[in-house]
Amino acid sequence: MQRKASLVSLSTDMLSRGKRYIVWFYLLNLVFAWLGARAFSRSAHAILDHSLYADRLLHGFDLAVLTEMIARPEFGPARSSTMPGPALALLFFLASLLFMPGVLLGFSSDHRIPREQFFRACGRNLCRFVRLFLIFVLIAGILGGVLFTVEGTLMNALDASSNDDRLPVLFELLSLGLSFLCFTVLRIWFDLAQTDAVLRDQPAVRKSLGWAFRVIYRNFFRLLGTYVLAAVAAIVILLAGIFLWHSIVPPQSVLGAFLVGQGTLILLLGSRFWQRAIAVAFYVRNSAEREIELSSDGLALSAVPAP
């Protein structure tokens, strides 16, 4: 239990030292979100600034009014107003894939790394991260297909054989929990593989995946428990944000909604970076323990007298 607490403490220290990375990614996301919303905002302003229906969207949300606004000819093609959002979301994901190696390197250092070193790590590991992402998508797709197929088959069998209405609900909750744990383990595997690719400068991603699989096998509950702790923190943050949104933000307060929403978003981003810091902390500690074992073996061999 102490080792797990130490891993949590080490990862939070890394996160505290690298909190500037959270701010950078948040600002990048905020800029992309603003650019993605501009096209829709222009089209909406052109109609709502001269319509009495604007009050039904300003002081609440009326789906019928929103649908009627989008369907009006002066709104323009809906595709041209909504496509920038998904396109810029994809661009943010690609930017995250590009800059994450520098973040992992920064987490592993006890001092602020130079800018040149940060971007050098990003460039050297971009192709490795792309390959790891494609492998992740393939394995996650197979795993998700198997889990959901098994769940659907068992759910149909349970509906046909049981008269208790509570059992399907309990089974659904159990299957969701099992799926969450399976995908969390998958996330740990690839987080550790990415960390190994950066910190060991490993060009062969299959070797990083093999190493990550072996250390997860030996430290399964320690890693899973720490990652689940970060995930639970994210769930609490999300629920707290939703509660504050509904309880203290009046419908007409755009500023209040912005502050609560963005505060929730940056804390959620911090919880994901905390998981990254957990992977780096585990890698650093595992490497240090391995070096101590090797040095102890070397000292023991040198102490053996020659025949």
Secondary structure, 3 states (H helix, E strand, C coil): CHHHHHHHHHHHHHHHHCHHHHHHHHHHHHHHHHHHHHHHHHHHHHHHCCCCCHHHHHCCCCHHHHHHHHHCHHHCCHHHHHCHHHHHHHHHHHHHHHHHHHHHHHHHCCCCCCHHHHHHHHHHHHHHHHHHHHHHHHHHHHHHHHHHHHHHHHHHHHHHHCCCCHHHHHHHHHHHHHHHHHHHHHHHHHHHHHHHHHHCCCCCHHHHHHHHHHHHHHCHHHHHHHHHHHHHHHHHHHHHHHHHHHHHCCCCCHHHHHHHHHHHHHHHHHHHHHHHHHHHHHHHHHHHHHHHHHHHHHHHHHHCCCC
